[in-house]
Amino acid sequence: MWYFFEYMFPVLFTLTFAILLAILAVTVTTVISRYIRDSKAPKVSAPATVVAKRAQFHGSSGHSGWSTYYATFEFETGDRLELYLPGSEAGLLVEGDKGVLTFQGKRFIKFERFM
């Protein structure tokens, strides 16, 4: 029993800390590289139709959590693109809406409906 606490616990503690630090580093690197890649991409505006919406809830049932929202847009060419939406935009879009989608890389900028 003493062997574990004297020799193994410091090793396991250090190993766990190193793994958590590596996960954090990979996550931060991924977020920063996506931001840089999207910032370098040209802003594109094209006619599109909202063909699907979805929400993903993060947390456990019965407890507080948060939702992330996504919409899939279809262009006149038949190509589709799914983008993350801010919560303020998610409630405004309805499947079937037609308009002009403006995006930069994988970043949603705005959607202006046709009148």
The first five atom37 places (N, CA, C, CB, O) and aatype in JSON, in Angstrom:
{
  "aatype": [12, 17, 18, 13, 13, 6, 18, 12, 13, 14, 19, 10, 13, 16, 10, 16, 13, 0, 9, 10, 10, 0, 9, 10, 0, 19, 16, 19, 16, 16, 19, 9, 15, 1, 18, 9, 1, 3, 15, 11, 0, 14, 11, 19, 15, 0, 14, 0, 16, 19, 19, 0, 11, 1, 0, 5, 13, 8, 7, 15, 15, 7, 8, 15, 7, 17, 15, 16, 18, 18, 0, 16, 13, 6, 13, 6, 16, 7, 3, 1, 10, 6, 10, 18, 10, 14, 7, 15, 6, 0, 7, 10, 10, 19, 6, 7, 3, 11, 7, 19, 10, 16, 13, 5, 7, 11, 1, 13, 9, 11, 13, 6, 1, 13, 12],
  "atom_mask": [
    [1, 1, 1, 1, 1],
    [1, 1, 1, 1, 1],
    [1, 1, 1, 1, 1],
    [1, 1, 1, 1, 1],
    [1, 1, 1, 1, 1],
    [1, 1, 1, 1, 1],
    [1, 1, 1, 1, 1],
    [1, 1, 1, 1, 1],
    [1, 1, 1, 1, 1],
    [1, 1, 1, 1, 1],
    [1, 1, 1, 1, 1],
    [1, 1, 1, 1, 1],
    [1, 1, 1, 1, 1],
    [1, 1, 1, 1, 1],
    [1, 1, 1, 1, 1],
    [1, 1, 1, 1, 1],
    [1, 1, 1, 1, 1],
    [1, 1, 1, 1, 1],
    [1, 1, 1, 1, 1],
    [1, 1, 1, 1, 1],
    [1, 1, 1, 1, 1],
    [1, 1, 1, 1, 1],
    [1, 1, 1, 1, 1],
    [1, 1, 1, 1, 1],
    [1, 1, 1, 1, 1],
    [1, 1, 1, 1, 1],
    [1, 1, 1, 1, 1],
    [1, 1, 1, 1, 1],
    [1, 1, 1, 1, 1],
    [1, 1, 1, 1, 1],
    [1, 1, 1, 1, 1],
    [1, 1, 1, 1, 1],
    [1, 1, 1, 1, 1],
    [1, 1, 1, 1, 1],
    [1, 1, 1, 1, 1],
    [1, 1, 1, 1, 1],
    [1, 1, 1, 1, 1],
    [1, 1, 1, 1, 1],
    [1, 1, 1, 1, 1],
    [1, 1, 1, 1, 1],
    [1, 1, 1, 1, 1],
    [1, 1, 1, 1, 1],
    [1, 1, 1, 1, 1],
    [1, 1, 1, 1, 1],
    [1, 1, 1, 1, 1],
    [1, 1, 1, 1, 1],
    [1, 1, 1, 1, 1],
    [1, 1, 1, 1, 1],
    [1, 1, 1, 1, 1],
    [1, 1, 1, 1, 1],
    [1, 1, 1, 1, 1],
    [1, 1, 1, 1, 1],
    [1, 1, 1, 1, 1],
    [1, 1, 1, 1, 1],
    [1, 1, 1, 1, 1],
    [1, 1, 1, 1, 1],
    [1, 1, 1, 1, 1],
    [1, 1, 1, 1, 1],
    [1, 1, 1, 0, 1],
    [1, 1, 1, 1, 1],
    [1, 1, 1, 1, 1],
    [1, 1, 1, 0, 1],
    [1, 1, 1, 1, 1],
    [1, 1, 1, 1, 1],
    [1, 1, 1, 0, 1],
    [1, 1, 1, 1, 1],
    [1, 1, 1, 1, 1],
    [1, 1, 1, 1, 1],
    [1, 1, 1, 1, 1],
    [1, 1, 1, 1, 1],
    [1, 1, 1, 1, 1],
    [1, 1, 1, 1, 1],
    [1, 1, 1, 1, 1],
    [1, 1, 1, 1, 1],
    [1, 1, 1, 1, 1],
    [1, 1, 1, 1, 1],
    [1, 1, 1, 1, 1],
    [1, 1, 1, 0, 1],
    [1, 1, 1, 1, 1],
    [1, 1, 1, 1, 1],
    [1, 1, 1, 1, 1],
    [1, 1, 1, 1, 1],
    [1, 1, 1, 1, 1],
    [1, 1, 1, 1, 1],
    [1, 1, 1, 1, 1],
    [1, 1, 1, 1, 1],
    [1, 1, 1, 0, 1],
    [1, 1, 1, 1, 1],
    [1, 1, 1, 1, 1],
    [1, 1, 1, 1, 1],
    [1, 1, 1, 0, 1],
    [1, 1, 1, 1, 1],
    [1, 1, 1, 1, 1],
    [1, 1, 1, 1, 1],
    [1, 1, 1, 1, 1],
    [1, 1, 1, 0, 1],
    [1, 1, 1, 1, 1],
    [1, 1, 1, 1, 1],
    [1, 1, 1, 0, 1],
    [1, 1, 1, 1, 1],
    [1, 1, 1, 1, 1],
    [1, 1, 1, 1, 1],
    [1, 1, 1, 1, 1],
    [1, 1, 1, 1, 1],
    [1, 1, 1, 0, 1],
    [1, 1, 1, 1, 1],
    [1, 1, 1, 1, 1],
    [1, 1, 1, 1, 1],
    [1, 1, 1, 1, 1],
    [1, 1, 1, 1, 1],
    [1, 1, 1, 1, 1],
    [1, 1, 1, 1, 1],
    [1, 1, 1, 1, 1],
    [1, 1, 1, 1, 1],
    [1, 1, 1, 1, 1]
  ],
  "atom_positions": [
    [[0.83, -1.19, 0.0], [0.0, 0.0, 0.0], [0.88, 1.26, 0.0], [-0.94, 0.0, 1.22], [0.63, 2.2, -0.76]],
    [[1.89, 1.26, 0.85], [2.77, 2.43, 0.9], [3.53, 2.6, -0.41], [3.75, 2.31, 2.05], [3.86, 3.72, -0.8]],
    [[3.8, 1.49, -1.06], [4.51, 1.54, -2.34], [3.75, 2.39, -3.35], [4.72, 0.1, -2.89], [4.35, 3.2, -4.07]],
    [[2.44, 2.21, -3.4], [1.62, 2.97, -4.34], [1.72, 4.47, -4.07], [0.16, 2.52, -4.25], [1.98, 5.25, -4.99]],
    [[1.51, 4.87, -2.85], [1.51, 6.29, -2.52], [2.9, 6.92, -2.64], [0.99, 6.48, -1.13], [3.03, 8.09, -3.01]],
    [[3.91, 6.15, -2.34], [5.25, 6.7, -2.36], [5.84, 6.8, -3.76], [6.14, 5.88, -1.49], [6.55, 7.76, -4.06]],
    [[5.56, 5.82, -4.6], [6.21, 5.77, -5.9], [5.25, 5.95, -7.09], [6.93, 4.47, -6.04], [5.57, 6.66, -8.04]],
    [[4.1, 5.32, -7.04], [3.2, 5.32, -8.2], [2.31, 6.56, -8.27], [2.33, 4.08, -8.17], [2.04, 7.06, -9.37]],
    [[1.86, 7.06, -7.15], [0.97, 8.22, -7.17], [1.6, 9.42, -7.86], [0.57, 8.59, -5.75], [0.94, 10.02, -8.71]],
    [[2.82, 9.81, -7.57], [3.42, 10.95, -8.27], [3.52, 10.71, -9.79], [4.81, 11.24, -7.7], [3.33, 11.63, -10.58]],
    [[3.81, 9.48, -10.17], [3.91, 9.16, -11.6], [2.55, 9.29, -12.26], [4.48, 7.74, -11.81], [2.43, 9.92, -13.31]],
    [[1.52, 8.7, -11.66], [0.17, 8.78, -12.23], [-0.37, 10.21, -12.24], [-0.79, 7.87, -11.44], [-1.02, 10.63, -13.2]],
    [[-0.08, 10.95, -11.19], [-0.52, 12.35, -11.13], [0.13, 13.16, -12.25], [-0.18, 12.97, -9.75], [-0.55, 13.93, -12.94]],
    [[1.42, 12.98, -12.44], [2.15, 13.71, -13.49], [1.66, 13.29, -14.87], [3.66, 13.46, -13.38], [1.49, 14.14, -15.75]],
    [[1.43, 12.01, -15.07], [0.94, 11.51, -16.35], [-0.45, 12.06, -16.66], [0.91, 9.98, -16.35], [-0.71, 12.47, -17.79]],
    [[-1.34, 12.07, -15.69], [-2.69, 12.63, -15.88], [-2.62, 14.11, -16.23], [-3.55, 12.41, -14.62], [-3.31, 14.58, -17.13]],
    [[-1.79, 14.83, -15.51], [-1.63, 16.27, -15.78], [-1.1, 16.5, -17.2], [-0.68, 16.91, -14.74], [-1.56, 17.4, -17.89]],
    [[-0.14, 15.7, -17.62], [0.44, 15.84, -18.96], [-0.59, 15.55, -20.04], [1.65, 14.92, -19.12], [-0.64, 16.23, -21.06]],
    [[-1.42, 14.54, -19.83], [-2.47, 14.2, -20.8], [-3.48, 15.33, -20.9], [-3.18, 12.88, -20.41], [-3.87, 15.72, -22.01]],
    [[-3.92, 15.87, -19.77], [-4.88, 16.98, -19.79], [-4.28, 18.21, -20.47], [-5.33, 17.32, -18.36], [-4.97, 18.91, -21.21]],
    [[-3.02, 18.47, -20.22], [-2.33, 19.6, -20.85], [-2.24, 19.4, -22.37], [-0.92, 19.77, -20.25], [-2.42, 20.35, -23.13]],
    [[-1.97, 18.18, -22.81], [-1.9, 17.88, -24.25], [-3.26, 18.06, -24.91], [-1.39, 16.44, -24.47], [-3.35, 18.6, -26.01]],
    [[-4.33, 17.61, -24.26], [-5.68, 17.78, -24.8], [-6.01, 19.26, -24.93], [-6.72, 17.08, -23.91], [-6.57, 19.68, -25.95]],
    [[-5.68, 20.04, -23.92], [-5.92, 21.48, -23.97], [-5.14, 22.12, -25.12], [-5.53, 22.13, -22.64], [-5.68, 22.96, -25.83]],
    [[-3.89, 21.74, -25.3], [-3.05, 22.3, -26.36], [-3.61, 21.97, -27.74], [-1.61, 21.78, -26.24], [-3.64, 22.84, -28.61]],
    [[-4.04, 20.75, -27.94], [-4.62, 20.35, -29.23], [-5.91, 21.12, -29.5], [-4.9, 18.83, -29.26], [-6.14, 21.57, -30.62]],
    [[-6.75, 21.29, -28.49], [-8.01, 22.02, -28.65], [-7.75, 23.48, -29.01], [-8.84, 21.93, -27.37], [-8.36, 24.0, -29.94]],
    [[-6.86, 24.13, -28.29], [-6.55, 25.54, -28.56], [-5.94, 25.7, -29.95], [-5.58, 26.1, -27.5], [-6.28, 26.63, -30.67]],
    [[-5.04, 24.8, -30.33], [-4.42, 24.85, -31.65], [-5.47, 24.68, -32.75], [-3.34, 23.76, -31.78], [-5.42, 25.38, -33.76]],
    [[-6.4, 23.77, -32.57], [-7.46, 23.55, -33.56], [-8.34, 24.79, -33.72], [-8.32, 22.35, -33.15], [-8.65, 25.19, -34.85]],
    [[-8.74, 25.38, -32.62], [-9.59, 26.57, -32.67], [-8.86, 27.73, -33.35], [-10.04, 26.98, -31.25], [-9.44, 28.42, -34.19]],
    [[-7.62, 27.95, -32.99], [-6.85, 29.06, -33.57], [-6.61, 28.82, -35.06], [-5.51, 29.24, -32.84], [-6.73, 29.75, -35.85]],
    [[-6.28, 27.6, -35.45], [-6.03, 27.34, -36.87], [-7.31, 27.48, -37.69], [-5.45, 25.93, -37.06], [-7.25, 27.97, -38.82]],
    [[-8.46, 27.08, -37.16], [-9.74, 27.28, -37.87], [-10.03, 28.77, -38.03], [-10.9, 26.58, -37.1], [-10.47, 29.2, -39.1]],
    [[-9.78, 29.55, -36.98], [-10.02, 30.99, -37.04], [-9.13, 31.64, -38.11], [-9.75, 31.64, -35.66], [-9.59, 32.45, -38.9]],
    [[-7.86, 31.27, -38.12], [-6.92, 31.84, -39.1], [-7.32, 31.44, -40.52], [-5.47, 31.38, -38.81], [-7.33, 32.27, -41.43]],
    [[-7.66, 30.15, -40.71], [-8.06, 29.66, -42.03], [-9.32, 30.39, -42.52], [-8.31, 28.14, -41.98], [-9.39, 30.79, -43.69]],
    [[-10.31, 30.55, -41.64], [-11.54, 31.25, -42.03], [-11.26, 32.72, -42.33], [-12.6, 31.13, -40.94], [-11.85, 33.29, -43.26]],
    [[-10.38, 33.35, -41.56], [-10.07, 34.76, -41.77], [-9.37, 35.01, -43.1], [-9.21, 35.28, -40.64], [-9.53, 36.07, -43.71]],
    [[-8.6, 34.03, -43.57], [-7.89, 34.16, -44.84], [-8.79, 33.85, -46.04], [-6.68, 33.24, -44.87], [-8.48, 34.25, -47.17]],
    [[-9.88, 33.16, -45.82], [-10.79, 32.8, -46.91], [-11.55, 34.03, -47.39], [-11.78, 31.69, -46.45], [-11.81, 34.94, -46.6]],
    [[-11.92, 34.06, -48.67], [-12.69, 35.2, -49.16], [-14.13, 35.15, -48.64], [-12.68, 35.23, -50.69], [-14.67, 34.07, -48.39]],
    [[-14.74, 36.32, -48.48], [-16.16, 36.36, -48.14], [-16.93, 36.04, -49.41], [-16.58, 37.76, -47.56], [-16.67, 36.6, -50.47]],
    [[-17.89, 35.13, -49.29], [-18.68, 34.69, -50.43], [-20.15, 34.97, -50.14], [-18.44, 33.19, -50.73], [-20.64, 34.66, -49.06]],
    [[-20.83, 35.54, -51.11], [-22.28, 35.72, -51.03], [-22.89, 34.99, -52.21], [-22.68, 37.25, -51.03], [-22.49, 35.2, -53.36]],
    [[-23.86, 34.11, -51.93], [-24.47, 33.32, -52.99], [-25.92, 33.01, -52.63], [-23.68, 32.02, -53.24], [-26.25, 32.87, -51.45]],
    [[-26.78, 32.89, -53.64], [-28.17, 32.48, -53.37], [-28.18, 31.07, -52.78], [-29.02, 32.53, -54.67], [-27.46, 30.18, -53.25]],
    [[-28.99, 30.87, -51.76], [-29.04, 29.57, -51.09], [-30.41, 29.37, -50.45], [-27.93, 29.46, -50.03], [-31.17, 30.31, -50.24]],
    [[-30.69, 28.11, -50.16], [-31.93, 27.73, -49.48], [-31.56, 27.01, -48.19], [-32.83, 26.84, -50.4], [-30.64, 26.19, -48.17]],
    [[-32.29, 27.31, -47.12], [-32.09, 26.59, -45.86], [-32.8, 25.24, -46.0], [-32.64, 27.41, -44.61], [-34.02, 25.19, -46.11]],
    [[-32.03, 24.15, -45.99], [-32.64, 22.84, -46.19], [-32.74, 22.04, -44.89], [-31.85, 22.05, -47.2], [-33.51, 21.07, -44.83]],
    [[-31.99, 22.41, -43.87], [-32.08, 21.69, -42.59], [-31.52, 22.56, -41.47], [-31.31, 20.34, -42.66], [-30.65, 23.41, -41.68]],
    [[-32.05, 22.31, -40.28], [-31.53, 22.96, -39.07], [-31.41, 21.89, -38.01], [-32.46, 24.15, -38.59], [-32.17, 20.92, -37.99]],
    [[-30.44, 22.08, -37.12], [-30.33, 21.16, -36.0], [-29.72, 21.89, -34.81], [-29.48, 19.92, -36.37], [-29.0, 22.87, -34.96]],
    [[-30.03, 21.37, -33.64], [-29.45, 21.89, -32.41], [-28.79, 20.73, -31.68], [-30.53, 22.59, -31.51], [-29.29, 19.61, -31.7]],
    [[-27.68, 21.02, -31.05], [-26.98, 20.01, -30.28], [-26.88, 20.52, -28.84], [-25.55, 19.7, -30.89], [-26.28, 21.56, -28.59]],
    [[-27.48, 19.77, -27.91], [-27.47, 20.17, -26.51], [-26.25, 19.57, -25.82], [-28.77, 19.72, -25.8], [-25.95, 18.39, -25.97]],
    [[-25.55, 20.38, -25.06], [-24.38, 19.94, -24.3], [-24.7, 20.06, -22.82], [-23.11, 20.79, -24.67], [-25.03, 21.14, -22.34]],
    [[-24.6, 18.98, -22.12], [-24.9, 18.95, -20.7], [-25.67, 17.67, -20.41], [0.0, 0.0, 0.0], [-25.87, 16.84, -21.3]],
    [[-26.1, 17.52, -19.19], [-26.87, 16.32, -18.85], [-28.32, 16.7, -18.63], [-26.3, 15.63, -17.59], [-28.63, 17.84, -18.27]],
    [[-29.2, 15.76, -18.85], [-30.63, 16.04, -18.71], [-30.95, 16.44, -17.28], [-31.48, 14.81, -19.13], [-30.43, 15.85, -16.33]],
    [[-31.8, 17.43, -17.14], [-32.18, 17.9, -15.82], [-31.22, 18.91, -15.22], [0.0, 0.0, 0.0], [-31.47, 19.44, -14.14]],
    [[-30.12, 19.18, -15.92], [-29.14, 20.13, -15.43], [-28.93, 21.2, -16.48], [-27.8, 19.43, -15.07], [-29.33, 21.06, -17.63]],
    [[-28.3, 22.27, -16.07], [-28.04, 23.34, -17.02], [-27.03, 22.9, -18.06], [-27.55, 24.59, -16.3], [-26.21, 22.01, -17.81]],
    [[-27.09, 23.51, -19.21], [-26.18, 23.19, -20.3], [-26.29, 24.29, -21.35], [0.0, 0.0, 0.0], [-26.78, 25.38, -21.05]],
    [[-25.85, 24.02, -22.53], [-25.95, 25.0, -23.6], [-26.2, 24.26, -24.9], [-24.68, 25.87, -23.69], [-25.97, 23.06, -25.0]],
    [[-26.66, 24.99, -25.89], [-26.95, 24.42, -27.19], [-26.09, 25.09, -28.25], [-28.44, 24.55, -27.54], [-25.79, 26.28, -28.16]],
    [[-25.71, 24.31, -29.25], [-25.08, 24.87, -30.43], [-26.02, 24.6, -31.6], [-23.64, 24.25, -30.68], [-26.67, 23.55, -31.65]],
    [[-26.09, 25.54, -32.51], [-27.05, 25.47, -33.61], [-26.32, 25.42, -34.94], [-28.01, 26.67, -33.56], [-25.29, 26.06, -35.13]],
    [[-26.89, 24.64, -35.86], [-26.32, 24.48, -37.2], [-27.44, 24.58, -38.22], [-25.56, 23.14, -37.33], [-28.58, 24.22, -37.94]],
    [[-27.1, 25.06, -39.4], [-28.04, 25.07, -40.52], [-27.31, 24.58, -41.76], [-28.65, 26.51, -40.76], [-26.12, 24.86, -41.95]],
    [[-28.03, 23.83, -42.58], [-27.48, 23.36, -43.85], [-28.11, 24.19, -44.96], [-27.74, 21.83, -44.06], [-29.33, 24.31, -45.05]],
    [[-27.26, 24.75, -45.79], [-27.68, 25.58, -46.91], [-27.4, 24.85, -48.21], [-26.97, 26.97, -46.89], [-26.36, 24.21, -48.35]],
    [[-28.32, 24.95, -49.16], [-28.11, 24.35, -50.47], [-28.05, 25.46, -51.5], [-29.24, 23.33, -50.83], [-28.91, 26.34, -51.54]],
    [[-27.02, 25.42, -52.33], [-26.82, 26.43, -53.36], [-27.49, 25.99, -54.66], [-25.31, 26.68, -53.59], [-27.92, 24.85, -54.79]],
    [[-27.58, 26.92, -55.6], [-28.23, 26.63, -56.88], [-27.52, 25.5, -57.63], [-28.26, 27.88, -57.74], [-28.14, 24.82, -58.45]],
    [[-26.25, 25.29, -57.36], [-25.48, 24.23, -58.01], [-25.79, 22.85, -57.43], [-23.99, 24.51, -57.88], [-25.38, 21.83, -57.99]],
    [[-26.51, 22.81, -56.31], [-26.81, 21.55, -55.63], [-25.85, 21.24, -54.5], [0.0, 0.0, 0.0], [-26.07, 20.31, -53.73]],
    [[-24.76, 22.02, -54.4], [-23.8, 21.84, -53.3], [-24.45, 22.26, -51.98], [-22.51, 22.66, -53.56], [-25.28, 23.16, -51.94]],
    [[-24.05, 21.58, -50.92], [-24.57, 21.91, -49.59], [-23.43, 22.28, -48.66], [-25.38, 20.71, -49.01], [-22.29, 21.82, -48.82]],
    [[-23.76, 23.12, -47.68], [-22.77, 23.57, -46.69], [-23.47, 23.7, -45.35], [-22.12, 24.92, -47.11], [-24.49, 24.37, -45.23]],
    [[-22.91, 23.04, -44.32], [-23.45, 23.18, -42.97], [-22.58, 24.16, -42.2], [-23.51, 21.8, -42.24], [-21.35, 24.04, -42.18]],
    [[-23.23, 25.14, -41.57], [-22.52, 26.16, -40.82], [-23.05, 26.26, -39.41], [-22.63, 27.52, -41.53], [-24.24, 26.07, -39.16]],
    [[-22.16, 26.57, -38.48], [-22.55, 26.87, -37.1], [-23.25, 28.22, -37.12], [-21.3, 26.89, -36.14], [-22.81, 29.15, -37.79]],
    [[-24.35, 28.33, -36.37], [-25.09, 29.58, -36.28], [-25.04, 30.13, -34.86], [-26.54, 29.39, -36.72], [-25.13, 29.38, -33.89]],
    [[-24.91, 31.45, -34.74], [-25.09, 32.04, -33.41], [-26.56, 31.85, -32.98], [-24.69, 33.57, -33.4], [-27.45, 31.8, -33.83]],
    [[-26.8, 31.76, -31.69], [-28.16, 31.56, -31.19], [-29.13, 32.62, -31.67], [0.0, 0.0, 0.0], [-30.3, 32.33, -31.88]],
    [[-28.66, 33.86, -31.84], [-29.55, 34.94, -32.28], [-30.04, 34.73, -33.7], [-28.83, 36.28, -32.18], [-31.1, 35.22, -34.06]],
    [[-29.3, 34.0, -34.51], [-29.7, 33.74, -35.9], [-30.49, 32.44, -36.03], [-28.46, 33.67, -36.8], [-31.33, 32.31, -36.92]],
    [[-30.24, 31.49, -35.15], [-30.85, 30.17, -35.27], [-32.37, 30.24, -35.23], [-30.35, 29.26, -34.16], [-33.05, 29.52, -35.97]],
    [[-32.91, 31.07, -34.39], [-34.36, 31.18, -34.28], [-35.01, 31.91, -35.43], [0.0, 0.0, 0.0], [-36.23, 31.82, -35.62]],
    [[-34.23, 32.64, -36.2], [-34.78, 33.42, -37.31], [-34.88, 32.64, -38.6], [-33.94, 34.65, -37.53], [-35.65, 33.0, -39.49]],
    [[-34.11, 31.56, -38.72], [-34.12, 30.77, -39.95], [-35.16, 29.67, -39.88], [-32.73, 30.17, -40.22], [-35.37, 29.05, -38.84]],
    [[-35.81, 29.45, -41.02], [-36.8, 28.38, -41.14], [-36.43, 27.54, -42.35], [-38.25, 28.95, -41.26], [-36.03, 28.07, -43.39]],
    [[-36.56, 26.23, -42.21], [-36.28, 25.36, -43.36], [-37.17, 25.8, -44.53], [-36.53, 23.86, -43.01], [-38.37, 26.02, -44.38]],
    [[-36.54, 25.93, -45.69], [-37.26, 26.38, -46.88], [-37.01, 27.84, -47.2], [0.0, 0.0, 0.0], [-37.33, 28.29, -48.3]],
    [[-36.45, 28.6, -46.25], [-36.13, 30.0, -46.52], [-35.17, 30.1, -47.7], [-35.53, 30.69, -45.27], [-34.22, 29.32, -47.8]],
    [[-35.41, 31.06, -48.59], [-34.52, 31.31, -49.71], [-33.97, 32.72, -49.56], [-35.25, 31.13, -51.09], [-34.68, 33.64, -49.15]],
    [[-32.69, 32.88, -49.89], [-32.08, 34.19, -49.76], [-30.63, 34.15, -50.19], [0.0, 0.0, 0.0], [-30.2, 33.24, -50.91]],
    [[-29.88, 35.14, -49.73], [-28.46, 35.22, -50.05], [-27.67, 34.93, -48.77], [-28.1, 36.62, -50.64], [-27.8, 35.63, -47.77]],
    [[-26.85, 33.9, -48.85], [-26.0, 33.51, -47.73], [-24.63, 34.15, -47.91], [-25.88, 31.97, -47.63], [-24.04, 34.07, -48.99]],
    [[-24.13, 34.77, -46.85], [-22.77, 35.31, -46.86], [-21.99, 34.55, -45.8], [-22.75, 36.86, -46.58], [-22.4, 34.46, -44.65]],
    [[-20.85, 33.99, -46.22], [-20.02, 33.22, -45.31], [-18.56, 33.42, -45.68], [-20.39, 31.73, -45.35], [-18.23, 33.88, -46.77]],
    [[-17.7, 33.06, -44.75], [-16.25, 33.17, -44.95], [-15.61, 31.9, -44.43], [-15.66, 34.45, -44.23], [-15.53, 31.69, -43.22]],
    [[-15.15, 31.05, -45.34], [-14.64, 29.75, -44.93], [-15.78, 28.93, -44.38], [0.0, 0.0, 0.0], [-16.74, 28.64, -45.09]],
    [[-15.69, 28.56, -43.11], [-16.77, 27.83, -42.43], [-17.5, 28.75, -41.44], [-16.21, 26.6, -41.69], [-18.23, 28.27, -40.57]],
    [[-17.31, 30.06, -41.58], [-17.91, 31.04, -40.66], [-19.16, 31.66, -41.29], [-16.88, 32.15, -40.3], [-19.09, 32.26, -42.37]],
    [[-20.3, 31.52, -40.61], [-21.55, 32.15, -41.02], [-21.44, 33.65, -40.75], [-22.76, 31.54, -40.27], [-21.04, 34.06, -39.67]],
    [[-21.81, 34.47, -41.76], [-21.81, 35.91, -41.55], [-23.24, 36.44, -41.49], [-21.02, 36.62, -42.68], [-23.63, 37.1, -40.53]],
    [[-24.05, 36.13, -42.54], [-25.44, 36.57, -42.52], [-26.23, 35.83, -43.58], [-25.56, 38.09, -42.72], [-25.67, 35.25, -44.51]],
    [[-27.55, 35.87, -43.42], [-28.46, 35.32, -44.41], [-29.57, 36.35, -44.61], [-29.03, 33.93, -43.95], [-30.29, 36.68, -43.67]],
    [[-29.7, 36.84, -45.83], [-30.73, 37.83, -46.15], [-31.79, 37.15, -47.0], [-30.12, 39.06, -46.89], [-31.51, 36.71, -48.12]],
    [[-33.02, 37.07, -46.48], [-34.11, 36.42, -47.2], [-34.56, 37.23, -48.4], [-35.28, 36.2, -46.27], [-34.51, 38.46, -48.41]],
    [[-35.01, 36.49, -49.42], [-35.65, 37.16, -50.57], [-37.03, 37.58, -50.11], [-35.73, 36.21, -51.84], [-37.68, 36.88, -49.34]],
    [[-37.47, 38.73, -50.58], [-38.82, 39.19, -50.22], [-39.84, 38.78, -51.22], [-38.85, 40.68, -50.07], [-41.02, 39.09, -51.07]]
  ]
}
